[in-house]
Every structure is written in structure tokens, then in C-alpha cells.
Amino acid sequence: MTLGSNGALIFDGDTFIQIEPYKVRAIDSNGAGDMFAGAFMFGITHGHTFAEAGKLASLAASKVVSQFGPRLQTEQVQKVLKDLA
């Protein structure tokens, strides 16, 4: 469950996991939920824990709300993945 500027709450089947937000100046929230969901699923399908996937999702969503439009450029995606490594 995304909580906007308060981060997110994820349930892994046993435990609720609080995902911390990345503080940004939101410009356009269009696409933020889709970005969060897509990044979370990417993380899960690439062997990350729920907490790690949630962190990836939170970072990706924070990048998309910091700009106009619902998509990140390839360079932005690469930077998000690098920042989490």
C-alpha cells in the first residue's frame, strides 16, 4: 500500500514491512502507483526480498513524481538501479 510522502506498507504474507519514503519535491504524481508496482515486481522477480523490492519501488516512484510525465528515461532507470547497489 503506497502512502505518498509517508512511504509504503508491504505485507509479505506474515509481516508488515514499513518502506521509508525518499524525500523529493513532487511535481506530477501521474504514474507513481504504476511505477511503484512495476519496480516492486521487478525487484521480486529478480531475487530481491520484499523489503529490498519495496525500497527499489519507493526510489523509482520518487523519481517519477519529481518530473512531468509517468515514465523514466533509460539513464534514470540505470541510475535508480545503481543507487540501490
C-alpha positions as CSV (number, residue, x, y, z in Angstrom):
1,M,0.0,0.0,0.0
2,T,1.6,3.3,-1.1
3,L,1.3,6.1,1.4
4,G,2.5,9.0,-0.7
5,S,5.1,11.1,1.2
6,N,4.9,8.7,4.1
7,G,6.4,5.8,2.1
8,A,4.6,2.5,1.8
9,L,3.5,-0.5,3.8
10,I,4.1,-4.0,2.3
11,F,2.8,-7.3,3.6
12,D,4.8,-10.4,2.8
13,G,2.2,-12.9,4.0
14,D,3.5,-12.9,7.6
15,T,4.8,-9.4,8.4
16,F,4.1,-5.8,7.6
17,I,7.2,-4.0,6.3
18,Q,7.4,-0.2,6.5
19,I,9.1,1.3,3.4
20,E,10.7,4.6,4.1
21,P,10.0,7.4,1.6
22,Y,12.6,9.3,-0.4
23,K,12.0,13.0,0.2
24,V,11.5,14.8,-3.1
25,R,9.6,17.8,-4.4
26,A,6.6,16.2,-6.1
27,I,5.7,17.9,-9.4
28,D,3.3,15.3,-11.0
29,S,2.0,12.2,-9.4
30,N,0.7,10.7,-12.7
31,G,2.1,7.2,-13.0
32,A,3.6,7.0,-9.5
33,G,1.5,4.0,-8.5
34,D,2.2,2.1,-11.7
35,M,5.9,2.9,-11.3
36,F,5.9,1.6,-7.7
37,A,4.1,-1.6,-8.7
38,G,6.3,-2.2,-11.7
39,A,9.5,-1.6,-9.8
40,F,8.4,-3.8,-6.9
41,M,7.5,-6.7,-9.2
42,F,10.9,-6.2,-11.0
43,G,12.6,-6.5,-7.6
44,I,10.7,-9.6,-6.6
45,T,11.2,-11.3,-9.9
46,H,14.9,-10.6,-9.7
47,G,15.5,-12.3,-6.4
48,H,15.2,-9.3,-4.0
49,T,13.4,-9.6,-0.7
50,F,10.1,-7.8,-0.2
51,A,11.9,-5.0,1.8
52,E,14.6,-4.6,-1.0
53,A,11.9,-4.6,-3.7
54,G,9.9,-2.0,-1.7
55,K,13.0,0.2,-1.4
56,L,13.5,0.0,-5.2
57,A,9.9,0.8,-5.8
58,S,9.9,3.7,-3.4
59,L,13.0,5.2,-5.1
60,A,11.6,4.7,-8.6
61,A,8.3,6.3,-7.7
62,S,10.1,9.2,-6.1
63,K,12.0,9.8,-9.3
64,V,8.8,9.8,-11.4
65,V,6.9,12.2,-9.2
66,S,9.8,14.6,-9.4
67,Q,9.2,15.3,-13.1
68,F,6.3,15.8,-15.5
69,G,5.1,12.5,-17.1
70,P,4.8,8.9,-15.9
71,R,8.0,7.4,-17.4
72,L,11.7,7.4,-16.6
73,Q,14.3,7.7,-19.3
74,T,16.7,4.7,-19.7
75,E,19.5,6.7,-18.0
76,Q,17.2,7.4,-15.0
77,V,16.4,3.7,-14.6
78,Q,20.0,2.8,-14.7
79,K,20.8,5.4,-12.0
80,V,18.0,4.1,-9.8
81,L,19.4,0.5,-10.1
82,K,22.9,1.8,-9.4
83,D,21.9,3.8,-6.4
84,L,20.5,0.7,-4.8
85,A,23.5,-1.4,-5.5
